[in-house]
Amino acid sequence: MKIIMNVRITQGYEKWVELFHSAGSVREQFGITVLAYGHDKDNDSSVYQVLEVESMEKMQEAMSNPELQKMRTDAGVDLESQRVTFLVE
């Protein structure tokens, strides 16, 4: 299943990218593959990720994982702003 995730970040894009890359092994544990990521052309505080997930159950498990939540908040992710779009394959 492929999804687009959009979040607002509060501590700068460069910091988010650095911490996003450092979470790769945690994402792997939950069967999440990053296909692409980036930000709006004129707004680098609105970040998009295109992800492939094994299942929504695994994705929900990942999103409730304290370690991953801490990594995301440390990167400046406003968890309340998160929006997910499900893509048709």
Backbone as XML, in Angstrom:
<?xml version="1.0"?>
<chain id="A" units="angstrom">
  <residue number="1" name="MET">
    <atom name="N" x="0.834" y="-1.162" z="0.000"/>
    <atom name="CA" x="0.000" y="0.000" z="0.000"/>
    <atom name="C" x="0.889" y="1.238" z="0.000"/>
  </residue>
  <residue number="2" name="LYS">
    <atom name="N" x="0.549" y="2.209" z="-0.833"/>
    <atom name="CA" x="1.315" y="3.454" z="-0.908"/>
    <atom name="C" x="0.483" y="4.589" z="-0.319"/>
  </residue>
  <residue number="3" name="ILE">
    <atom name="N" x="1.184" y="5.456" z="0.413"/>
    <atom name="CA" x="0.520" y="6.597" z="1.024"/>
    <atom name="C" x="1.379" y="7.847" z="0.850"/>
  </residue>
  <residue number="4" name="ILE">
    <atom name="N" x="0.718" y="8.989" z="0.923"/>
    <atom name="CA" x="1.419" y="10.268" z="1.008"/>
    <atom name="C" x="1.135" y="10.817" z="2.397"/>
  </residue>
  <residue number="5" name="MET">
    <atom name="N" x="2.182" y="11.151" z="3.109"/>
    <atom name="CA" x="2.035" y="11.734" z="4.431"/>
    <atom name="C" x="2.513" y="13.183" z="4.361"/>
  </residue>
  <residue number="6" name="ASN">
    <atom name="N" x="1.723" y="14.080" z="4.923"/>
    <atom name="CA" x="2.083" y="15.487" z="4.972"/>
    <atom name="C" x="2.079" y="15.929" z="6.427"/>
  </residue>
  <residue number="7" name="VAL">
    <atom name="N" x="3.142" y="16.623" z="6.833"/>
    <atom name="CA" x="3.230" y="17.170" z="8.186"/>
    <atom name="C" x="3.843" y="18.558" z="8.131"/>
  </residue>
  <residue number="8" name="ARG">
    <atom name="N" x="3.570" y="19.320" z="9.179"/>
    <atom name="CA" x="4.212" y="20.622" z="9.346"/>
    <atom name="C" x="5.398" y="20.410" z="10.273"/>
  </residue>
  <residue number="9" name="ILE">
    <atom name="N" x="6.531" y="21.033" z="9.927"/>
    <atom name="CA" x="7.711" y="20.945" z="10.793"/>
    <atom name="C" x="8.017" y="22.329" z="11.348"/>
  </residue>
  <residue number="10" name="THR">
    <atom name="N" x="8.595" y="22.341" z="12.531"/>
    <atom name="CA" x="8.788" y="23.609" z="13.237"/>
    <atom name="C" x="10.249" y="23.964" z="13.509"/>
  </residue>
  <residue number="11" name="GLN">
    <atom name="N" x="11.174" y="23.054" z="13.186"/>
    <atom name="CA" x="12.579" y="23.305" z="13.525"/>
    <atom name="C" x="13.496" y="23.329" z="12.314"/>
  </residue>
  <residue number="12" name="GLY">
    <atom name="N" x="12.930" y="23.540" z="11.143"/>
    <atom name="CA" x="13.736" y="23.654" z="9.937"/>
    <atom name="C" x="13.853" y="22.362" z="9.159"/>
  </residue>
  <residue number="13" name="TYR">
    <atom name="N" x="13.896" y="22.524" z="7.839"/>
    <atom name="CA" x="13.923" y="21.377" z="6.934"/>
    <atom name="C" x="15.209" y="20.568" z="7.065"/>
  </residue>
  <residue number="14" name="GLU">
    <atom name="N" x="16.345" y="21.235" z="7.192"/>
    <atom name="CA" x="17.627" y="20.513" z="7.264"/>
    <atom name="C" x="17.672" y="19.601" z="8.480"/>
  </residue>
  <residue number="15" name="LYS">
    <atom name="N" x="17.185" y="20.093" z="9.616"/>
    <atom name="CA" x="17.157" y="19.255" z="10.821"/>
    <atom name="C" x="16.218" y="18.077" z="10.606"/>
  </residue>
  <residue number="16" name="TRP">
    <atom name="N" x="15.054" y="18.342" z="9.991"/>
    <atom name="CA" x="14.109" y="17.264" z="9.739"/>
    <atom name="C" x="14.740" y="16.190" z="8.854"/>
  </residue>
  <residue number="17" name="VAL">
    <atom name="N" x="15.409" y="16.588" z="7.770"/>
    <atom name="CA" x="16.028" y="15.624" z="6.853"/>
    <atom name="C" x="17.055" y="14.769" z="7.589"/>
  </residue>
  <residue number="18" name="GLU">
    <atom name="N" x="17.883" y="15.399" z="8.402"/>
    <atom name="CA" x="18.913" y="14.664" z="9.137"/>
    <atom name="C" x="18.274" y="13.603" z="10.041"/>
  </residue>
  <residue number="19" name="LEU">
    <atom name="N" x="17.285" y="13.979" z="10.798"/>
    <atom name="CA" x="16.647" y="13.033" z="11.702"/>
    <atom name="C" x="15.786" y="12.024" z="10.952"/>
  </residue>
  <residue number="20" name="PHE">
    <atom name="N" x="15.209" y="12.426" z="9.831"/>
    <atom name="CA" x="14.431" y="11.517" z="8.991"/>
    <atom name="C" x="15.321" y="10.378" z="8.501"/>
  </residue>
  <residue number="21" name="HIS">
    <atom name="N" x="16.509" y="10.717" z="8.037"/>
    <atom name="CA" x="17.445" y="9.685" z="7.581"/>
    <atom name="C" x="17.884" y="8.777" z="8.727"/>
  </residue>
  <residue number="22" name="SER">
    <atom name="N" x="18.047" y="9.339" z="9.912"/>
    <atom name="CA" x="18.514" y="8.531" z="11.039"/>
    <atom name="C" x="17.464" y="7.524" z="11.513"/>
  </residue>
  <residue number="23" name="ALA">
    <atom name="N" x="16.199" y="7.698" z="11.095"/>
    <atom name="CA" x="15.123" y="6.791" z="11.519"/>
    <atom name="C" x="14.911" y="5.637" z="10.547"/>
  </residue>
  <residue number="24" name="GLY">
    <atom name="N" x="15.775" y="5.493" z="9.565"/>
    <atom name="CA" x="15.606" y="4.463" z="8.542"/>
    <atom name="C" x="15.494" y="3.058" z="9.097"/>
  </residue>
  <residue number="25" name="SER">
    <atom name="N" x="16.319" y="2.709" z="10.071"/>
    <atom name="CA" x="16.274" y="1.350" z="10.612"/>
    <atom name="C" x="14.983" y="1.103" z="11.389"/>
  </residue>
  <residue number="26" name="VAL">
    <atom name="N" x="14.465" y="2.132" z="12.027"/>
    <atom name="CA" x="13.200" y="1.985" z="12.755"/>
    <atom name="C" x="12.060" y="1.775" z="11.765"/>
  </residue>
  <residue number="27" name="ARG">
    <atom name="N" x="12.060" y="2.554" z="10.669"/>
    <atom name="CA" x="11.025" y="2.365" z="9.644"/>
    <atom name="C" x="11.089" y="0.952" z="9.070"/>
  </residue>
  <residue number="28" name="GLU">
    <atom name="N" x="12.304" y="0.456" z="8.862"/>
    <atom name="CA" x="12.482" y="-0.911" z="8.328"/>
    <atom name="C" x="11.819" y="-1.951" z="9.213"/>
  </residue>
  <residue number="29" name="GLN">
    <atom name="N" x="11.927" y="-1.775" z="10.523"/>
    <atom name="CA" x="11.329" y="-2.724" z="11.473"/>
    <atom name="C" x="9.817" y="-2.841" z="11.262"/>
  </residue>
  <residue number="30" name="PHE">
    <atom name="N" x="9.208" y="-1.775" z="10.771"/>
    <atom name="CA" x="7.763" y="-1.753" z="10.590"/>
    <atom name="C" x="7.353" y="-1.938" z="9.126"/>
  </residue>
  <residue number="31" name="GLY">
    <atom name="N" x="8.309" y="-2.289" z="8.281"/>
    <atom name="CA" x="7.990" y="-2.547" z="6.882"/>
    <atom name="C" x="7.600" y="-1.305" z="6.109"/>
  </residue>
  <residue number="32" name="ILE">
    <atom name="N" x="8.221" y="-0.166" z="6.447"/>
    <atom name="CA" x="7.933" y="1.101" z="5.772"/>
    <atom name="C" x="9.107" y="1.444" z="4.865"/>
  </residue>
  <residue number="33" name="THR">
    <atom name="N" x="8.816" y="1.638" z="3.587"/>
    <atom name="CA" x="9.828" y="2.016" z="2.605"/>
    <atom name="C" x="9.545" y="3.427" z="2.125"/>
  </residue>
  <residue number="34" name="VAL">
    <atom name="N" x="10.568" y="4.273" z="2.128"/>
    <atom name="CA" x="10.433" y="5.639" z="1.638"/>
    <atom name="C" x="10.654" y="5.632" z="0.131"/>
  </residue>
  <residue number="35" name="LEU">
    <atom name="N" x="9.668" y="6.125" z="-0.608"/>
    <atom name="CA" x="9.788" y="6.224" z="-2.063"/>
    <atom name="C" x="10.248" y="7.608" z="-2.489"/>
  </residue>
  <residue number="36" name="ALA">
    <atom name="N" x="9.840" y="8.626" z="-1.737"/>
    <atom name="CA" x="10.239" y="10.003" z="-2.046"/>
    <atom name="C" x="9.865" y="10.890" z="-0.867"/>
  </residue>
  <residue number="37" name="TYR">
    <atom name="N" x="10.504" y="12.053" z="-0.781"/>
    <atom name="CA" x="10.119" y="13.057" z="0.212"/>
    <atom name="C" x="10.522" y="14.431" z="-0.299"/>
  </residue>
  <residue number="38" name="GLY">
    <atom name="N" x="9.922" y="15.451" z="0.258"/>
    <atom name="CA" x="10.251" y="16.811" z="-0.138"/>
    <atom name="C" x="9.309" y="17.794" z="0.510"/>
  </residue>
  <residue number="39" name="HIS">
    <atom name="N" x="9.361" y="19.043" z="0.026"/>
    <atom name="CA" x="8.527" y="20.096" z="0.603"/>
    <atom name="C" x="7.932" y="20.955" z="-0.502"/>
  </residue>
  <residue number="40" name="ASP">
    <atom name="N" x="6.941" y="21.746" z="-0.124"/>
    <atom name="CA" x="6.353" y="22.688" z="-1.071"/>
    <atom name="C" x="7.441" y="23.619" z="-1.598"/>
  </residue>
  <residue number="41" name="LYS">
    <atom name="N" x="7.293" y="24.046" z="-2.826"/>
    <atom name="CA" x="8.297" y="24.892" z="-3.467"/>
    <atom name="C" x="8.610" y="26.141" z="-2.637"/>
  </residue>
  <residue number="42" name="ASP">
    <atom name="N" x="7.590" y="26.781" z="-2.127"/>
    <atom name="CA" x="7.780" y="28.044" z="-1.408"/>
    <atom name="C" x="7.559" y="27.922" z="0.096"/>
  </residue>
  <residue number="43" name="ASN">
    <atom name="N" x="7.505" y="26.698" z="0.595"/>
    <atom name="CA" x="7.224" y="26.513" z="2.016"/>
    <atom name="C" x="7.907" y="25.233" z="2.496"/>
  </residue>
  <residue number="44" name="ASP">
    <atom name="N" x="9.113" y="25.369" z="3.027"/>
    <atom name="CA" x="9.824" y="24.162" z="3.451"/>
    <atom name="C" x="9.402" y="23.683" z="4.842"/>
  </residue>
  <residue number="45" name="SER">
    <atom name="N" x="8.351" y="24.278" z="5.407"/>
    <atom name="CA" x="7.836" y="23.773" z="6.679"/>
    <atom name="C" x="6.654" y="22.822" z="6.477"/>
  </residue>
  <residue number="46" name="SER">
    <atom name="N" x="6.278" y="22.573" z="5.226"/>
    <atom name="CA" x="5.239" y="21.602" z="4.894"/>
    <atom name="C" x="5.921" y="20.467" z="4.133"/>
  </residue>
  <residue number="47" name="VAL">
    <atom name="N" x="6.113" y="19.342" z="4.829"/>
    <atom name="CA" x="6.904" y="18.241" z="4.295"/>
    <atom name="C" x="5.996" y="17.102" z="3.856"/>
  </residue>
  <residue number="48" name="TYR">
    <atom name="N" x="6.344" y="16.512" z="2.715"/>
    <atom name="CA" x="5.610" y="15.369" z="2.169"/>
    <atom name="C" x="6.524" y="14.160" z="2.103"/>
  </residue>
  <residue number="49" name="GLN">
    <atom name="N" x="5.936" y="12.995" z="2.380"/>
    <atom name="CA" x="6.647" y="11.731" z="2.236"/>
    <atom name="C" x="5.755" y="10.778" z="1.461"/>
  </residue>
  <residue number="50" name="VAL">
    <atom name="N" x="6.327" y="10.104" z="0.486"/>
    <atom name="CA" x="5.612" y="9.044" z="-0.220"/>
    <atom name="C" x="6.193" y="7.745" z="0.312"/>
  </residue>
  <residue number="51" name="LEU">
    <atom name="N" x="5.317" y="6.938" z="0.925"/>
    <atom name="CA" x="5.759" y="5.737" z="1.612"/>
    <atom name="C" x="5.033" y="4.510" z="1.080"/>
  </residue>
  <residue number="52" name="GLU">
    <atom name="N" x="5.719" y="3.404" z="1.121"/>
    <atom name="CA" x="5.076" y="2.125" z="0.850"/>
    <atom name="C" x="5.097" y="1.348" z="2.160"/>
  </residue>
  <residue number="53" name="VAL">
    <atom name="N" x="3.928" y="0.874" z="2.568"/>
    <atom name="CA" x="3.814" y="0.168" z="3.844"/>
    <atom name="C" x="3.272" y="-1.233" z="3.603"/>
  </residue>
  <residue number="54" name="GLU">
    <atom name="N" x="3.726" y="-2.165" z="4.428"/>
    <atom name="CA" x="3.267" y="-3.550" z="4.307"/>
    <atom name="C" x="1.776" y="-3.659" z="4.581"/>
  </residue>
  <residue number="55" name="SER">
    <atom name="N" x="1.322" y="-2.933" z="5.606"/>
    <atom name="CA" x="-0.091" y="-2.962" z="5.973"/>
    <atom name="C" x="-0.402" y="-1.741" z="6.831"/>
  </residue>
  <residue number="56" name="MET">
    <atom name="N" x="-1.675" y="-1.393" z="6.907"/>
    <atom name="CA" x="-2.069" y="-0.280" z="7.767"/>
    <atom name="C" x="-1.862" y="-0.634" z="9.229"/>
  </residue>
  <residue number="57" name="GLU">
    <atom name="N" x="-1.979" y="-1.892" z="9.575"/>
    <atom name="CA" x="-1.749" y="-2.310" z="10.954"/>
    <atom name="C" x="-0.305" y="-2.012" z="11.362"/>
  </residue>
  <residue number="58" name="LYS">
    <atom name="N" x="0.638" y="-2.351" z="10.485"/>
    <atom name="CA" x="2.058" y="-2.075" z="10.767"/>
    <atom name="C" x="2.310" y="-0.577" z="10.826"/>
  </residue>
  <residue number="59" name="MET">
    <atom name="N" x="1.655" y="0.189" z="9.949"/>
    <atom name="CA" x="1.819" y="1.642" z="9.948"/>
    <atom name="C" x="1.282" y="2.225" z="11.255"/>
  </residue>
  <residue number="60" name="GLN">
    <atom name="N" x="0.133" y="1.779" z="11.693"/>
    <atom name="CA" x="-0.440" y="2.260" z="12.948"/>
    <atom name="C" x="0.445" y="1.879" z="14.133"/>
  </residue>
  <residue number="61" name="GLU">
    <atom name="N" x="1.009" y="0.685" z="14.076"/>
    <atom name="CA" x="1.939" y="0.248" z="15.117"/>
    <atom name="C" x="3.163" y="1.168" z="15.147"/>
  </residue>
  <residue number="62" name="ALA">
    <atom name="N" x="3.670" y="1.508" z="13.982"/>
    <atom name="CA" x="4.825" y="2.404" z="13.899"/>
    <atom name="C" x="4.485" y="3.782" z="14.453"/>
  </residue>
  <residue number="63" name="MET">
    <atom name="N" x="3.333" y="4.315" z="14.081"/>
    <atom name="CA" x="2.952" y="5.658" z="14.517"/>
    <atom name="C" x="2.720" y="5.733" z="16.027"/>
  </residue>
  <residue number="64" name="SER">
    <atom name="N" x="2.442" y="4.611" z="16.662"/>
    <atom name="CA" x="2.254" y="4.609" z="18.110"/>
    <atom name="C" x="3.523" y="4.196" z="18.866"/>
  </residue>
  <residue number="65" name="ASN">
    <atom name="N" x="4.598" y="3.897" z="18.131"/>
    <atom name="CA" x="5.863" y="3.495" z="18.740"/>
    <atom name="C" x="6.528" y="4.702" z="19.415"/>
  </residue>
  <residue number="66" name="PRO">
    <atom name="N" x="6.793" y="4.640" z="20.732"/>
    <atom name="CA" x="7.383" y="5.779" z="21.450"/>
    <atom name="C" x="8.723" y="6.247" z="20.872"/>
  </residue>
  <residue number="67" name="GLU">
    <atom name="N" x="9.561" y="5.306" z="20.440"/>
    <atom name="CA" x="10.872" y="5.675" z="19.884"/>
    <atom name="C" x="10.702" y="6.497" z="18.609"/>
  </residue>
  <residue number="68" name="LEU">
    <atom name="N" x="9.824" y="6.040" z="17.732"/>
    <atom name="CA" x="9.594" y="6.766" z="16.484"/>
    <atom name="C" x="8.901" y="8.105" z="16.743"/>
  </residue>
  <residue number="69" name="GLN">
    <atom name="N" x="7.972" y="8.136" z="17.682"/>
    <atom name="CA" x="7.314" y="9.400" z="18.031"/>
    <atom name="C" x="8.337" y="10.414" z="18.534"/>
  </residue>
  <residue number="70" name="LYS">
    <atom name="N" x="9.261" y="9.967" z="19.393"/>
    <atom name="CA" x="10.288" y="10.870" z="19.913"/>
    <atom name="C" x="11.188" y="11.372" z="18.794"/>
  </residue>
  <residue number="71" name="MET">
    <atom name="N" x="11.590" y="10.488" z="17.894"/>
    <atom name="CA" x="12.437" y="10.901" z="16.767"/>
    <atom name="C" x="11.720" y="11.967" z="15.940"/>
  </residue>
  <residue number="72" name="ARG">
    <atom name="N" x="10.428" y="11.765" z="15.717"/>
    <atom name="CA" x="9.653" y="12.705" z="14.901"/>
    <atom name="C" x="9.520" y="14.049" z="15.606"/>
  </residue>
  <residue number="73" name="THR">
    <atom name="N" x="9.214" y="14.046" z="16.901"/>
    <atom name="CA" x="9.079" y="15.323" z="17.602"/>
    <atom name="C" x="10.433" y="16.013" z="17.745"/>
  </residue>
  <residue number="74" name="ASP">
    <atom name="N" x="11.510" y="15.239" z="17.930"/>
    <atom name="CA" x="12.856" y="15.824" z="17.977"/>
    <atom name="C" x="13.196" y="16.507" z="16.649"/>
  </residue>
  <residue number="75" name="ALA">
    <atom name="N" x="12.633" y="16.007" z="15.562"/>
    <atom name="CA" x="12.873" y="16.589" z="14.233"/>
    <atom name="C" x="11.956" y="17.776" z="13.966"/>
  </residue>
  <residue number="76" name="GLY">
    <atom name="N" x="11.108" y="18.112" z="14.934"/>
    <atom name="CA" x="10.242" y="19.269" z="14.775"/>
    <atom name="C" x="8.906" y="18.965" z="14.123"/>
  </residue>
  <residue number="77" name="VAL">
    <atom name="N" x="8.519" y="17.702" z="14.035"/>
    <atom name="CA" x="7.241" y="17.345" z="13.418"/>
    <atom name="C" x="6.105" y="17.712" z="14.366"/>
  </residue>
  <residue number="78" name="ASP">
    <atom name="N" x="5.150" y="18.461" z="13.849"/>
    <atom name="CA" x="3.919" y="18.760" z="14.573"/>
    <atom name="C" x="2.980" y="17.588" z="14.328"/>
  </residue>
  <residue number="79" name="LEU">
    <atom name="N" x="2.931" y="16.658" z="15.270"/>
    <atom name="CA" x="2.170" y="15.415" z="15.085"/>
    <atom name="C" x="0.682" y="15.682" z="14.851"/>
  </residue>
  <residue number="80" name="GLU">
    <atom name="N" x="0.162" y="16.764" z="15.393"/>
    <atom name="CA" x="-1.256" y="17.098" z="15.204"/>
    <atom name="C" x="-1.564" y="17.513" z="13.766"/>
  </residue>
  <residue number="81" name="SER">
    <atom name="N" x="-0.554" y="17.931" z="13.031"/>
    <atom name="CA" x="-0.761" y="18.410" z="11.664"/>
    <atom name="C" x="-0.746" y="17.281" z="10.631"/>
  </residue>
  <residue number="82" name="GLN">
    <atom name="N" x="-0.447" y="16.073" z="11.063"/>
    <atom name="CA" x="-0.264" y="14.952" z="10.134"/>
    <atom name="C" x="-1.521" y="14.637" z="9.331"/>
  </residue>
  <residue number="83" name="ARG">
    <atom name="N" x="-1.341" y="14.524" z="8.022"/>
    <atom name="CA" x="-2.416" y="14.139" z="7.101"/>
    <atom name="C" x="-1.897" y="12.992" z="6.236"/>
  </residue>
  <residue number="84" name="VAL">
    <atom name="N" x="-2.755" y="11.992" z="6.035"/>
    <atom name="CA" x="-2.374" y="10.812" z="5.232"/>
    <atom name="C" x="-3.334" y="10.677" z="4.077"/>
  </residue>
  <residue number="85" name="THR">
    <atom name="N" x="-2.769" y="10.471" z="2.872"/>
    <atom name="CA" x="-3.565" y="10.221" z="1.661"/>
    <atom name="C" x="-3.226" y="8.825" z="1.178"/>
  </residue>
  <residue number="86" name="PHE">
    <atom name="N" x="-4.255" y="8.010" z="0.980"/>
    <atom name="CA" x="-4.063" y="6.642" z="0.495"/>
    <atom name="C" x="-4.095" y="6.663" z="-1.024"/>
  </residue>
  <residue number="87" name="LEU">
    <atom name="N" x="-3.118" y="6.038" z="-1.647"/>
    <atom name="CA" x="-3.003" y="6.027" z="-3.092"/>
    <atom name="C" x="-3.528" y="4.717" z="-3.668"/>
  </residue>
  <residue number="88" name="VAL">
    <atom name="N" x="-4.163" y="4.821" z="-4.801"/>
    <atom name="CA" x="-4.640" y="3.643" z="-5.514"/>
    <atom name="C" x="-3.487" y="3.166" z="-6.385"/>
  </residue>
  <residue number="89" name="GLU">
    <atom name="N" x="-3.219" y="1.895" z="-6.337"/>
    <atom name="CA" x="-2.085" y="1.376" z="-7.095"/>
    <atom name="C" x="-2.483" y="0.986" z="-8.488"/>
  </residue>
</chain>
